[in-house]
Amino acid sequence: MSHSDIAFWNDPRMPYVETRKACQSRICYKAHSHATFSIGAVDQGQSRFSSYLHTTENIEAGSIVCIPAYIEHACNPLPDQAWSYQMMHLDLDWLKQLLEESVTERICNQIPELVPEIIKKPEIYQCFCQLNDTLFDPERTILEKEQSLVETLTQIIFPSLQLKQVEEKLYLQQHLKHLVDLIVQYEHFLSLEQLSAQSGISRYAIIRLFKRNFGLTPHAFQLNMRINQARDRLKSGSSVVDIAYDLGFSDQSHFHRVFKSLTGVTPKQYQSGF
């Protein structure tokens, strides 16, 4: 698939939303997570959605999938097939201001509390498509785009969600939060030995905590976090070399490989979209 088959939309006047459209894509992603609340739509073909916190399921055209922040997932075309899709990412702090407190307490937590959800309602899909068309339309004003985003989210998409919670037995919240705080605090990647020494938790227990709550190993979680940070810095115009160094990657090629495996595009392609 050529880069021209992927289109990004982002506007500095609406920094809390980023969206993309991909046409006839055959790119497959590794299991990953986002620091944003994500909404995807299948336009053509079929996709296989998988997550540690959701039953693996084939998603057909006309379906919507909502993925809470920090939830491990993968959404890829069926073998030897292409698919077309849309994907929107929403900033959590902005969502807190937009939605009711009872909802944001669950969708905006750094430790995930909600499972992914698939919506198979044609009217919801059409509304999401209309929203994305508005965002991509250069003839629409920024006020029209903002209004369309707010109305679609608050009146159509979020009211249709069931907001099923992760089972409480999966949590050792205090220990997990401490580990996440350690990872966020350090600028370099932390090994299992370092995490164990800093937290007083065994290496096995650390792996189990991350796999149960994020569906990712501690190292995969750190890679995801760094790539999410890299996306923000690429949008702000930072150089790929500086980003790779600052985020602790061994070299630029390592950063390039990881970024593409989790986003489907190279750092330069992603940056050129903004």
C-alpha positions as a printed NumPy array, in Angstrom:
array([[  0.   ,   0.   ,   0.   ],
       [  1.354,   3.422,  -0.914],
       [  1.485,   6.321,   1.482],
       [ -1.061,   8.162,  -0.693],
       [ -3.713,   5.672,   0.459],
       [ -3.536,   7.048,   4.007],
       [ -4.836,  10.514,   4.838],
       [ -4.401,  12.249,   8.197],
       [ -6.331,  15.184,   9.607],
       [ -5.234,  17.334,  12.508],
       [ -5.579,  21.051,  13.207],
       [ -3.624,  22.959,  15.89 ],
       [ -6.852,  24.797,  16.7  ],
       [ -8.369,  21.433,  17.678],
       [ -5.352,  19.681,  19.215],
       [ -7.526,  17.21 ,  21.112],
       [ -8.52 ,  15.18 ,  18.055],
       [ -6.57 ,  13.36 ,  15.352],
       [ -8.085,  11.184,  12.656],
       [ -7.008,   9.125,   9.671],
       [ -8.561,   7.378,   6.689],
       [ -6.951,   4.364,   5.052],
       [ -8.073,   2.878,   1.743],
       [ -7.437,  -0.73 ,   0.651],
       [ -4.838,  -1.286,   3.345],
       [ -3.039,  -4.577,   3.851],
       [ -0.831,  -3.296,   6.662],
       [ -0.919,  -5.354,   9.854],
       [ -0.16 ,  -3.9  ,  13.275],
       [  1.335,  -5.524,  16.316],
       [ -0.749,  -5.504,  19.487],
       [ -0.523,  -1.996,  20.903],
       [ -2.326,   0.617,  22.968],
       [ -2.952,   4.352,  22.824],
       [ -2.925,   7.102,  25.429],
       [ -6.142,   8.323,  23.804],
       [ -9.736,   7.132,  23.564],
       [ -9.967,   5.692,  20.052],
       [-12.916,   5.197,  17.725],
       [-12.548,   3.162,  14.548],
       [-14.867,   2.361,  11.658],
       [-14.648,  -0.353,   9.   ],
       [-15.571,   1.071,   5.585],
       [-14.806,  -1.873,   3.291],
       [-13.714,  -5.46 ,   3.773],
       [-13.374,  -7.158,   7.128],
       [-11.074,  -6.759,  10.098],
       [-10.135,  -9.145,  12.863],
       [-10.226,  -7.359,  16.209],
       [ -8.42 ,  -8.881,  19.16 ],
       [ -7.689,  -7.733,  22.688],
       [ -6.808,  -9.343,  25.981],
       [-10.003,  -7.796,  27.374],
       [-12.315,  -8.679,  24.475],
       [-13.223, -11.816,  22.575],
       [-11.483, -12.019,  19.193],
       [-14.062, -11.063,  16.586],
       [-14.35 , -10.367,  12.862],
       [-15.701,  -6.871,  12.223],
       [-17.59 ,  -6.182,   9.005],
       [-18.028,  -2.971,   7.034],
       [-20.393,  -0.553,   8.729],
       [-19.204,  -1.378,  12.245],
       [-17.703,   0.911,  14.882],
       [-15.172,  -0.142,  17.509],
       [-14.474,   1.976,  20.605],
       [-11.2  ,   1.345,  22.422],
       [-10.514,   2.918,  25.835],
       [ -7.054,   4.348,  26.479],
       [ -4.217,   2.001,  27.444],
       [ -6.116,  -1.102,  26.292],
       [ -4.007,  -3.582,  24.323],
       [ -5.553,  -4.416,  20.966],
       [ -4.901,  -5.264,  17.339],
       [ -7.203,  -4.654,  14.394],
       [ -5.957,  -6.081,  11.117],
       [ -7.339,  -7.201,   7.741],
       [ -8.12 , -10.853,   7.189],
       [ -5.256, -12.856,   5.611],
       [ -4.554, -11.897,   1.989],
       [ -7.321,  -9.293,   2.017],
       [ -7.434,  -5.503,   2.077],
       [ -9.736,  -3.267,   4.064],
       [-10.598,   0.411,   4.311],
       [-11.078,   2.081,   7.66 ],
       [-11.185,   5.285,   9.69 ],
       [ -9.562,   5.83 ,  13.078],
       [-10.002,   8.765,  15.449],
       [ -7.995,   9.512,  18.603],
       [ -9.392,  11.767,  21.348],
       [ -7.391,  13.436,  24.109],
       [ -8.427,  12.257,  27.576],
       [ -8.204,  15.645,  29.302],
       [-10.509,  17.119,  26.67 ],
       [-12.963,  14.241,  27.114],
       [-13.049,  14.897,  30.85 ],
       [-14.331,  18.394,  30.158],
       [-16.829,  17.166,  27.585],
       [-18.488,  14.186,  29.224],
       [-20.253,  13.578,  32.512],
       [-18.046,  12.881,  35.506],
       [-19.496,   9.395,  36.001],
       [-18.298,   8.458,  32.519],
       [-14.907,  10.169,  32.542],
       [-13.888,   8.5  ,  35.794],
       [-13.868,   5.233,  33.862],
       [-12.703,   6.183,  30.361],
       [ -9.944,   8.603,  31.41 ],
       [ -8.109,   6.437,  33.916],
       [ -4.456,   5.663,  33.212],
       [ -5.14 ,   2.123,  34.367],
       [ -7.945,   0.883,  32.078],
       [-11.347,   0.217,  33.589],
       [-13.443,  -0.374,  30.457],
       [-13.321,  -3.136,  27.876],
       [-13.362,  -2.422,  24.115],
       [-16.798,  -2.261,  22.553],
       [-18.062,  -2.982,  19.035],
       [-21.156,  -1.181,  17.737],
       [-23.013,  -2.706,  14.789],
       [-25.592,  -0.013,  14.122],
       [-25.711,   1.535,  10.607],
       [-26.977,   4.875,  11.91 ],
       [-24.004,   5.214,  14.3  ],
       [-21.578,   4.33 ,  11.518],
       [-23.113,   6.911,   9.173],
       [-22.887,   9.636,  11.814],
       [-19.228,   8.843,  12.432],
       [-18.522,   8.956,   8.689],
       [-20.257,  12.328,   8.422],
       [-18.152,  13.62 ,  11.303],
       [-14.922,  12.54 ,   9.641],
       [-16.023,  13.991,   6.302],
       [-16.615,  17.302,   8.053],
       [-13.183,  17.248,   9.704],
       [-11.423,  16.495,   6.41 ],
       [-13.433,  19.08 ,   4.428],
       [-11.244,  22.183,   3.806],
       [-14.371,  24.231,   3.083],
       [-15.769,  23.753,   6.588],
       [-14.845,  26.297,   9.251],
       [-13.126,  25.288,  12.466],
       [-16.301,  26.158,  14.38 ],
       [-18.352,  23.808,  12.209],
       [-15.827,  21.046,  12.774],
       [-15.767,  21.525,  16.526],
       [-19.557,  21.57 ,  16.717],
       [-19.837,  18.404,  14.645],
       [-17.31 ,  16.619,  16.86 ],
       [-18.994,  17.592,  20.121],
       [-22.512,  16.786,  18.917],
       [-21.581,  13.422,  17.431],
       [-19.724,  12.295,  20.537],
       [-22.145,  13.533,  23.194],
       [-25.458,  12.88 ,  21.443],
       [-24.78 ,   9.777,  19.359],
       [-21.644,   7.727,  20.055],
       [-21.143,   7.806,  23.832],
       [-24.851,   7.41 ,  24.689],
       [-24.809,   4.178,  22.661],
       [-21.932,   2.636,  24.638],
       [-22.593,   0.076,  27.354],
       [-19.351,   0.985,  29.196],
       [-18.708,  -2.512,  30.509],
       [-16.101,  -2.496,  33.242],
       [-13.083,  -4.739,  33.604],
       [-13.626,  -7.247,  36.369],
       [-12.321,  -5.946,  39.676],
       [-10.431,  -9.175,  40.341],
       [ -7.941,  -8.208,  37.62 ],
       [ -6.649,  -5.335,  39.687],
       [ -3.968,  -4.756,  42.225],
       [ -4.371,  -1.049,  41.665],
       [ -1.836,   0.264,  44.134],
       [  1.061,  -1.866,  42.886],
       [  0.226,  -1.324,  39.23 ],
       [ -0.096,   2.437,  39.59 ],
       [  3.291,   2.558,  41.307],
       [  4.893,   0.668,  38.428],
       [  3.287,   2.903,  35.808],
       [  4.447,   5.989,  37.708],
       [  8.003,   4.627,  37.718],
       [  7.937,   4.08 ,  33.964],
       [  6.555,   7.564,  33.305],
       [  9.15 ,   9.122,  35.607],
       [ 12.214,   7.657,  33.881],
       [ 13.429,   8.829,  30.482],
       [ 14.965,   5.47 ,  29.553],
       [ 13.565,   1.964,  29.275],
       [ 13.469,   0.056,  32.557],
       [ 14.321,  -3.639,  32.728],
       [ 12.362,  -6.139,  34.785],
       [ 15.203,  -6.184,  37.292],
       [ 15.054,  -2.404,  37.656],
       [ 11.273,  -2.382,  38.022],
       [ 11.498,  -5.129,  40.629],
       [ 14.225,  -3.342,  42.587],
       [ 12.356,  -0.025,  42.527],
       [  8.964,  -1.474,  43.46 ],
       [  9.795,  -4.434,  45.66 ],
       [  7.598,  -6.681,  43.485],
       [  8.892,  -9.891,  41.919],
       [  9.582,  -9.978,  38.192],
       [  6.927, -12.654,  37.682],
       [  4.322, -10.588,  39.544],
       [  5.179,  -7.513,  37.459],
       [  4.717,  -9.396,  34.19 ],
       [  1.432, -10.83 ,  35.434],
       [  0.132,  -7.407,  36.503],
       [  0.848,  -5.835,  33.121],
       [ -0.472,  -8.768,  31.117],
       [ -3.689,  -8.907,  33.129],
       [ -4.44 ,  -5.2  ,  33.046],
       [ -2.887,  -3.991,  29.788],
       [ -2.504,  -7.203,  27.787],
       [  1.129,  -6.209,  27.246],
       [  4.454,  -7.114,  28.797],
       [  6.185,  -4.329,  30.758],
       [  8.604,  -3.768,  27.863],
       [  5.822,  -3.657,  25.259],
       [  3.964,  -1.202,  27.491],
       [  7.035,   1.047,  27.575],
       [  7.437,   0.857,  23.796],
       [  3.804,   1.876,  23.352],
       [  4.18 ,   4.78 ,  25.727],
       [  7.309,   6.04 ,  23.922],
       [  5.618,   5.782,  20.524],
       [  2.627,   7.741,  21.821],
       [  5.052,  10.408,  23.036],
       [  6.792,  10.325,  19.657],
       [  3.514,  10.969,  17.83 ],
       [  3.015,  14.18 ,  19.791],
       [  6.565,  15.338,  19.14 ],
       [  6.376,  14.536,  15.437],
       [  3.243,  16.656,  15.152],
       [  5.073,  19.536,  16.83 ],
       [  7.892,  19.343,  14.265],
       [ 10.713,  17.716,  16.249],
       [ 13.333,  15.85 ,  14.237],
       [ 13.251,  12.062,  14.047],
       [ 16.856,  11.867,  15.224],
       [ 16.188,  13.947,  18.33 ],
       [ 13.025,  12.025,  19.174],
       [ 14.741,   8.642,  18.886],
       [ 17.56 ,   9.795,  21.163],
       [ 15.394,  11.578,  23.727],
       [ 12.981,   8.657,  24.09 ],
       [ 15.726,   6.131,  24.755],
       [ 15.781,   4.086,  21.542],
       [ 19.096,   2.419,  20.757],
       [ 19.307,   4.166,  17.385],
       [ 17.158,   5.781,  14.696],
       [ 16.543,   2.51 ,  12.849],
       [ 15.238,   0.885,  16.042],
       [ 12.842,   3.785,  16.531],
       [ 11.792,   3.586,  12.863],
       [ 11.005,  -0.15 ,  13.086],
       [  9.013,   0.103,  16.304],
       [  7.076,   3.175,  15.157],
       [  6.027,   1.551,  11.885],
       [  5.094,  -1.741,  13.548],
       [  2.692,   0.073,  15.905],
       [  1.299,   2.822,  13.651],
       [  1.508,   1.344,  10.147],
       [  3.521,   4.275,   8.783],
       [  7.076,   5.55 ,   9.167],
       [  7.844,   8.526,  11.44 ],
       [  8.439,  10.721,   8.378],
       [  5.161,   9.668,   6.759],
       [  3.292,  10.373,   9.975],
       [  4.924,  13.782,  10.356],
       [  4.21 ,  14.763,   6.757],
       [  0.513,  14.147,   7.388],
       [  0.451,  17.152,   9.695]])
